[in-house]
Amino acid sequence: MNYNKKLLSALLLVMPGLACASELNQANTAWVLTSTALVLFMTIPGLSLFYAGLVRSKNVLSVLMQCFAITCMVSILWLAGVYSFIFTDGGALQKFIGGGSKAFLLQMGIESMTGDIPEVVFFMFQMTFAIITPALIVGAFAERMKFSAMLWFSGLWLILVYMPVCHWVWGGGWLADLGVMDFAGGIVIHVNAGVSALVAALIIRKRKGFPTTPMPPHNMTMVVSGAGMLWVGWYGFNAGSALTADGSAGMAMLVTHIGAAAGSLTWMFLEWKKFGKPSVLGIVTGMVAGLGTITPASGFVGPMGALVIGVVAGLFCFYATQIIKRKLQIDDSLDVFPVHGVGGITGSLLTAVFAAKSMGGLGLPEGVTIMGQLGVQALAVIVTIIWSALFTYLILKLLEKTIGIRVSPDEEVEGLDIVLHEETGYHNL
């Protein structure tokens, strides 16, 4: 498949196995360094505070602890070999998995380059993506999973689910060969984590009292603070994925903002109409839905495409939340699948439509029609759903039969802060 010059350049930048060494570009390096800090800021403290505020007060520290521990563990696993098996040449197995030549970065020095930025900078940038993905899944089993089981699940999931899917899409694997378009992680991150969250919620089962007992967020100020940090951090997530400090990054940042704003307002008005009042929780959840949905398209669409994608995100994710929790009564505690999973699927498919120049986008690969690209996008989404669901199920069932995955009913009532960590978030309670 022949890409136009601009898309080919972007593809080469995000596939270091194909990129050629070039002179250091200090502007690009500075921007990716900044973006790396922004993406880490999304997890610690953004997602941590967002999730922690959504749970009950007796579980606030457990969520903060889980996000913090995942950040540390994924960083070590990334160094030990996960990065290498995604972004280095896998030889005969390249279509499916990379190689281990850069495990522990023994073969990488400060002179190694990915495009025109140091490879160590690219390593760090991609690490922050790997950190937030399993952290997103925490929201599905919040308030009831053992800490030890969470650690084992997150580590195994990173290796068995995230690593191969990321290689297929971004590391020069078979989906990349087909021409899949996923600029910043709609498939790799949001579909992947969202599907896993749904499977996890089904396996670990409902919280005690769900859905009859009210379980409102214990601290909405914390939720909104975390949501604001996610919005700001997402500029590094999407605009940073351009790996350049130029108009491409600027456009990615613009469409990211428009998608978030449109998703936020759409959710707010839908909730206002349905329940009579707009809620703070609704407007920030719509923002996250808009951000997750625009993510795969952020480097390919224009502002009008972003506006439509944001509105669709608010609409689809709002009703998905109503169906999952109210009708199906699946206790995906913090709405990971209806927001991230549905958003990721929707955005990945709409990328094929609004990337077309006729729809105000930056252009599809040369010779590819909207329907042709839509077929590639749909295939990538379906394969990711199947792979993620299958291995999430196998990992959780293995852990359930060995160390157990859920705290006892009495421990759940007491709260995970005391039971698992012998600490409380609020000493006056």
N, C-alpha and C positions, 0 to 999 in steps of 0.2 A: 504494500500500500504506500503510495507516494503522498507525503504530507506537503502542504505548502511550506514555504521557507520559514515562516514565523512559528508555526506549530512544530516543525521539525527541530528548530532551535530549542524550543521549550522542552520537548521530549528528551533531547540529548542532555539537557541540564539536569533533569530529574532521573536520568538513567546513567549513573557514573560508569557502569561497565562499558557504555558506548561513547562516553564523552572523551574528548581529547584534551590533553594538558594544554593550558594556555597561561598567559601572564595574569598575575594577580590583579583583580579589579577591586580596589579598596572601597569604592562606594557600594558595590554589591555585597562585599564581605561585611561592611558595617551594617547594612540593612538586614542581612540574614542573622547576624549576631543579635541585633535588636529584636528581630522576629522570634528568635529562639527564646529570648527572655519573656516575650509576650505570650508565647504558647505555654511555657512552663507556668506562667502567671495564671493561665486559665485553670490549671489543675490545683496548684498551690499558690494562692488561696482561693481562686474563683470558684471552681467546682466544689471544693471542700466546703466552703461557706454556704453555697447554694443548696447542696444536699443536706448539710448539717442543720440548716434552718428549717428544712422541710420535714424532718423527723420529729418525734416527740422528745421532750427535754431529757428523758432518761437514756436516750441513745445518741445524743449529740456528739459526745467524744468518740464513740465507736466509729462514726462515719468519718470524722476528721482523722482518726487513727488509720482507718483503711486507706484513705486517699494518700496520706503521708507515706505509709508503708509500701503501697504500690509504687509510688514515685521512686523510692529507694531501690526496691527489688528489681523493677524493670530496668533501671539504669545499669545495674550490675549484669543482668542477663543480656542487655543490649551490648555491653562491652565484651562479654564472654563469647558471643558468637551470633546472636540474633541479627545484628546489623550485617555481619559478613554473609550470612545465608540469605539475606534479602538483596544486598546491593553489590555482590561480587559475582564473577562469572562461575556458573555451575557446570561448565563443560557440557557433557552429553545430557545432563539433567537441567540445563539452563531454562527450559520452558516451564519447569515445575519448581525448581529451587536453586538458590545460588550455592556458592562454595564457601569453605571455611578458612580461606587463606588470610583473612584479616581478623580472625578471632583474637581478642585482647589487644587489637591494633598493633600487633608485633611487627607487621609489615607496613605500617603507616607512620610517616613522619610529618613534620610541619610543612615540608615541601610538597607533599601529595596534594593533588588538585582534583576537584570535581567541577568541571567547567572552568570558570574563572574565579572560584572561591576555594579556600583551603578545604580539603576533605574532612578535617577535624571539625570544621564549622558545619558542614553538611551532616556529619555524624551526629553532632549535638542537636541540630535542628530536627532531624528525623527522630531522634530519641524522644523529644518532647511529644511527638505525635504518638509514639508507642506507649508513652506514659499515660496519656489521657484516655486512650481507648479502653483498656480494662477498667480504668477508674469510672468510666461512664456506667459500666455494668453494675457497679456497686448499688446504684439506685434501685435495681430490680429486687435485690434480696436484703435491703436495709432492714435493720431491727430484728433479724432472726438468724443470721448465719454465724457460725463459729469463726473466730478470727483465724485459727489455723487452717480451716477449710478454705477461707477466702484467699489466704496466701498461696496455698497449693493450686487452687483453681486459677488464680490470676497468672501464676507462673506458667502452668501447663497450657493455659489458653493462649498466652503470648506466643509460645513456641509452636503449638499445633494448629492454631487458627490464624492469628494475626500474621505470623511470619510467612506462611505460604501465600495467603491472599495478597499481602503487600508486595511480595515478589512478583506475583502474576501481573499486578497492575502497574507497579512503579519500578520494579527491579529488572525489567526486560523479559518477563515471563510470557506465557501464551496469550493472556488477555491483552497485554501491551502490543503483541504482534498483530492481534486482530484490530487494534486501533481504538481500544476503549478510552473514553474521555472521563477522567476523574481528577480534576485539578488539585484538590486539597483534601480529599478523603471521604466523599459521599459514600462510596462503596467500601473502601478499605477500613474506614472508621465507623461511620454512622450505620450503614446497613449491617456491618459485621457485629458491632456492639449491640445494636438494637435487637437483632434476631437472637443473639445469645442471651440478652436480658429476658426476652419472652420465654425462652426455653428454661432459663434458671428460675423464673417466677413460677412456672408450672411445676417444676420438679420439687422445689423447696416448699411449695404450697403457701396458702394464705397465712397472714399474721393472725394471731389469736384475736377474735372479735371482728375481723373483716368479713363483710362490709357493713355490718349492723352498728358497730361501735365507731363513733366519730374519731378520726385520727388526723386532726388539722395540723398544719405546720406550727411548731412551737415558737418560732421567732421569724416573723416576716421581715424585720429589719435586716437580719442576717441573710435571708433569701435574696432580697433586692440588692444588697451589697455584693453578694456573690455573682448575681446576674449581671450587674454593671461591669464587674471585672471580666466576666466571660465575654461580654460585648467588646470591650476594649482589646482584650487578648486575642479575639478572633481576627483582628486586623493582621496580626502576625501569622495566624493560622492560614488565612487565605491569601493575603497580599504577599506574605513572605514566601509562599510556594512558587511565586514567579522566579525566585532566586536572583532577581535583578532589581536595581533601584531605578526604575524607568516607568514609562507610561503603562506598561502591562501590570505592574504592581499597583499603580495608581487606580487603574480601572477595576482591578480585583478588589481593592479597598472600597471604592465607590459602590460597586454592585453588592458587596457584602453589607454595607450600611443600609442600602435601600431595601434589600431582602429582609433584614432584621426589622426595620421600621414597618414595612408592609405586613409582615407576619404578626408583629405585635399588635398593630391596630386592628387587623382582621380578627384575631382571637378576641380582643377586647369587645368589639362590636357584636360578635356572635354570642359571647357570654352575656353581654348587656341585654340583647334581645331575648335570649333564652331564659335567663334567671332574673331579669329586672334591674340588675346592678352590675357595673364593671368591677372586677376585682384586681387588686395589685398582683396577686398570684397569677391571674389570667394574662395580664399584659406582659409580665416577664417570661411566662412560659411560651407565649406566642413569639416573643423575641428569639428565644432559643430555637423554636421550631423554624423560624425564618432563617436563622443562621445555619442550622444544620442542612436545610434544604438548598440554600444557595451555594453551599460549600463545593460540591462537585462541578458546578457550572461557573464558579467565580472567575476563572481565567479565560472563559470562552464567550460569555454573554455581555450584552450592553445593559444600560440602565433600565430600558423598558422591559427587557426580558427579566431583569432582576425584580422589577415591580410585580410582574405577573407571577413569577415564581414565589415571591413572598406572600402574595395574597392566597395563592393555592396552598402554600405551606400552612398558613393560619387556618384555612378551611379544612383541609384534610386531617391535619394533626389534632385539631379541636374535636372533630367528630370521631376520630380514632380513639382518643382518650375516653370519650363518652361510651363508645362501644366496648372497649377493653375492660373498663372498670365497672360501668353501670350495667351493661347487658350481659357480658360474658363473665363478669365478676372475677377476673384474673388480677391477682394482687401484684402487679408490677408497681411496686411501692411508689416510685418517684417518676413514673410514666416514661421510662427509657424507650420502650419499643414504640408507643404511639407518637412520641416526639422525634427521637433520633432515628429509629428504624423506618417509620413511615416517611419522615422527612428525607432521609437518605435515599430511599427507593424513588420517591417522587422527584427529587432533584436530579438524580442520576438519569432518569428517563427524560425529563424536560430539558436536560442539557443538549440532547440530540436535536431538539426543536429550536430552542432559542440561541443556539450557537450559530445557526445558519445566518448568513448575511441578509437574506430576505426577511429575517425576523429580528434584525438589528444586532446580531451577534458578530463575532470576529471572524467567523468562517469555519466551515467543516473541512476535514481533510479533502484534498483535491480529488475530484471524481466521485465523492461519496454523497449520496442523497440523505435527506432527513430520515426516510424510512430505513435505509441501509444502516445508518448510525444508530437509529433506535433499536434495531435488531441486535447490534453489538452490545449496546447498553443493557438491554433486557437480558441477554445471555449472561453478562457479567453479574447482574443483580441476582438472577436465579441460581447461578453456580455458587455465589457467595452465601446466599440464604441456605442452600443445602449443606454446604461445607460447614458453615458456622453452626447451624442447628445440630448436625450430626455429631461433631466433635465436642460441642458444649454438653450435649446429652451424655456422651461417653465419659467425659471427664467428671461430671457431677455424679453419675452413677457409680463410677469407680471410687470416688471420695466418700459417697454415701455408704458404700459397703465396707470401707476400710476405717477411716477416722470419724465418719459422720459429718454431716454438713450443717445440722440445725441444732440450736440450743434447746434445752428442755422447755416445756410450757411454763414451769415456775420461773425459770431463768428469764424467759421472754417477758413475763409480767414484771419482774424486778427491774429489768433494763440491762442492756449490754454494757453500759459504762461501768457499773459496779461489778457485774458478773465476770466480764472478760478483762477489765483493766483496773478494777478496784479504785476507781476515781469517779468524780461527778463533775459535770460541767457547771453546775450552779449550786453553791454550797448552802444557799438559803432555802433550798427546796427539800 
